[in-house]
Amino acid sequence: MVLIDVKAIPSCQVLAVSGTGCSLTAIQGLGTIFDASVIQKAFVDAGAVQCGFCTPGMILAAYLLLKENPDPGEKEIASALDGNLCRCTGYVKIIDAVQLSARRLSGGV
């Protein structure tokens, strides 16, 4: 997944040239292994990363959600993550990670 002009798009469905003149953000644009973002750290702390295949898309979707809604409920989180498939965690830990991210971003934890 990539963000093109703050819209989440599956990267496999986008030709690179179509991003010309757009704002593009991939998971590396949010943080690195040495300087992880609050959301990336929350995913690790909540145990929401297992095989790692879905993690970038989940984190980018969470990032977009939390920019628009800093205190989402479970239904809003589930809706924001819709389309990202995880076969490892059953989504419980992923939802926990987004909620933890929201609390940390608001200064709660």
HUHU-V799772 format. One record per residue. PSI is psi as a letter, one per 30 degrees, with the letter a starting at -180 (none if undefined). BURIAL is 1 if it has 9 or more other C-alpha atoms within 8 Angstrom, else 0. D_FIRST is the distance of its C-alpha to the first C-alpha in whole Angstrom. Layout:
psi={PSI,PSI}
burial={BURIAL,BURIAL}
d_first={D_FIRST,D_FIRST}
This chain:
psi={k,l,k,j,h,h,k,k,k,k,f,f,g,k,k,e,f,f,g,k,g,l,j,k,k,l,e,f,f,f,l,l,f,f,i,k,l,e,e,e,e,e,e,e,e,f,g,g,j,d,f,f,e,f,e,e,e,e,e,e,e,e,e,e,e,f,e,e,j,f,i,l,l,e,e,e,e,e,e,e,f,k,f,j,k,k,g,e,f,g,f,e,e,e,e,e,e,e,e,e,e,e,e,e,f,f,g,f,none}
burial={1,1,1,1,0,0,0,1,1,0,0,0,0,0,0,0,0,0,1,0,0,0,1,1,1,1,1,0,0,1,1,1,0,0,0,1,1,1,1,1,1,1,1,1,0,1,1,1,1,0,0,0,0,1,1,1,1,1,1,1,1,1,1,1,1,1,0,0,0,1,0,1,0,0,0,0,1,1,0,1,1,0,0,0,0,1,0,0,1,0,0,0,1,1,1,1,1,1,1,1,1,1,1,1,1,0,0,0,0}
d_first={0,4,7,10,13,12,10,7,6,4,5,8,9,10,13,13,16,15,13,17,18,15,14,11,9,7,8,11,12,13,15,16,18,21,20,18,17,19,16,15,19,19,17,19,22,21,21,17,16,18,16,13,11,9,10,7,5,9,10,7,9,12,12,12,15,17,17,18,20,21,23,21,23,22,21,19,17,17,16,13,12,13,11,9,12,14,17,18,19,20,18,21,20,16,18,21,18,17,21,22,19,21,24,24,23,26,28,29,28}
